[in-house]
Amino acid sequence: MYTRHAVAVLVSETLLIVGLEWVPGRDAEHVHLFDDLGIDSLDGYDVAFMLEQKLGSASEEQNFASTFTIRSVIESACELLRRSGRFIEG
């Protein structure tokens, strides 16, 4: 089971793997992956793949590569987890 905070931490850890830093609670969620963090499309696909693997989702269920801000990545992951019954509100 995941909370929103746990998802944010997972996103942060995943970004660190590709050499980008975003800290939940310290950094704003409106940060743009491409414009603010400088992520390129290849890194974007790497992040999407890693999140899909960690969350146990298939790319046809959720396409993280189409998200552009930290908030949209977190919200997409939370929605996926809600639909699979693995998300705790609050």
ABEGO torsion letter per residue (X at the ends): XBBAAAAAAAAAAAAAAAGBBBBBGABBAABBAAAAAGBBAAAAAAAAAAAAAAAGBBAAABBAAABABAAAAAAAAAAAAAAAGABBBX
